[in-house]
Amino acid sequence: MATKQVTDASFAADVLGSDKPVLVDFWADWCGPCKMIAPALEEISEELGDKLNIVKVDIMENTDTATQFGVQSIPLMILFKDGQPVAQKLGAAPKSQLKGWLESVL
């Protein structure tokens, strides 16, 4: 299952209302580290798609959501369970680290 783009308008339904945990990747087009982790997140989405959804929020186009969760640096990944943020990771990391972190908090 590929990552999905989420907007201010769809965040509540796609993330807060999800019956599965959701990893939200806050990113921007100008962010080099964000682009570096994008392929890894796509692969992890395929591998762990039965356990969670991975979505992306462009902070430049969706400022309300970014502000709501206090996003000041990117890439910032926040894991939501039952509509609540339960874990977060700031900065780029290799796929193995990202996947290991996710599996430890799921």
C-alpha positions in Angstrom: 0.0 0.0 0.0 1.6 3.3 -1.1 1.8 6.3 1.0 -1.1 8.7 0.7 -1.2 12.5 0.6 -3.3 14.0 3.4 -4.5 17.6 3.6 -5.9 19.9 6.3 -9.3 19.0 5.1 -8.8 15.2 5.1 -6.6 14.9 8.2 -9.4 14.2 10.7 -10.9 11.4 8.6 -7.6 9.9 7.3 -5.6 10.0 10.5 -7.6 10.7 13.6 -10.5 8.5 12.4 -8.4 5.6 11.2 -9.0 2.1 12.6 -5.3 1.3 12.1 -2.3 3.2 13.5 -1.1 6.0 11.1 2.4 7.3 10.6 2.2 10.9 9.5 5.3 12.2 7.6 5.4 16.0 7.8 7.5 17.2 4.8 8.1 19.9 2.2 9.2 19.8 -1.4 12.3 21.9 -0.6 13.5 19.5 2.2 16.4 17.3 1.1 16.2 14.9 4.0 12.5 14.5 3.4 13.2 13.4 -0.1 15.9 11.0 1.1 13.5 9.1 3.4 10.5 9.1 1.0 11.6 5.8 -0.9 12.1 4.1 2.5 8.7 5.1 3.7 7.2 3.8 0.5 8.9 0.4 1.0 7.9 0.3 4.7 4.3 1.1 3.7 4.4 -2.0 1.4 5.9 -4.2 4.1 3.9 -3.1 7.1 0.7 -2.1 5.3 -1.4 -4.6 7.2 -0.3 -3.1 10.5 -0.4 0.7 9.7 -1.1 3.4 7.2 1.7 5.8 6.2 0.6 9.3 5.0 2.3 12.5 4.1 1.4 16.1 5.0 3.0 18.9 3.0 3.6 21.5 5.6 3.7 24.3 3.0 0.2 23.5 1.7 -1.3 22.3 5.0 -0.2 24.9 7.6 -3.2 24.3 9.9 -2.3 20.7 10.6 1.4 21.5 10.9 0.7 24.2 13.4 -1.7 22.1 15.3 1.0 19.5 16.0 3.8 22.0 16.6 5.9 21.1 13.5 9.0 23.3 13.6 11.6 21.0 11.9 11.2 18.4 9.2 11.1 15.6 8.4 9.0 14.9 11.5 7.1 11.6 11.7 4.3 11.2 14.3 2.6 7.9 14.9 -1.1 8.1 15.8 -3.0 5.3 17.5 -6.8 5.7 18.1 -6.6 9.4 17.0 -3.8 10.3 19.5 -0.1 11.0 18.9 1.9 8.2 20.7 5.4 8.5 19.3 7.5 10.8 17.1 10.8 10.8 15.3 12.6 13.9 14.0 15.1 13.8 11.1 16.1 11.4 8.4 17.3 7.9 9.1 18.0 4.8 7.1 15.1 2.5 6.3 16.3 -0.1 8.8 16.2 2.4 11.6 12.8 3.8 10.6 11.3 0.3 10.3 12.8 -0.8 13.6 11.5 2.3 15.4 8.0 1.8 14.0 7.9 -1.9 14.9 9.1 -1.0 18.5 6.2 1.4 19.0 3.4 -0.4 17.2 
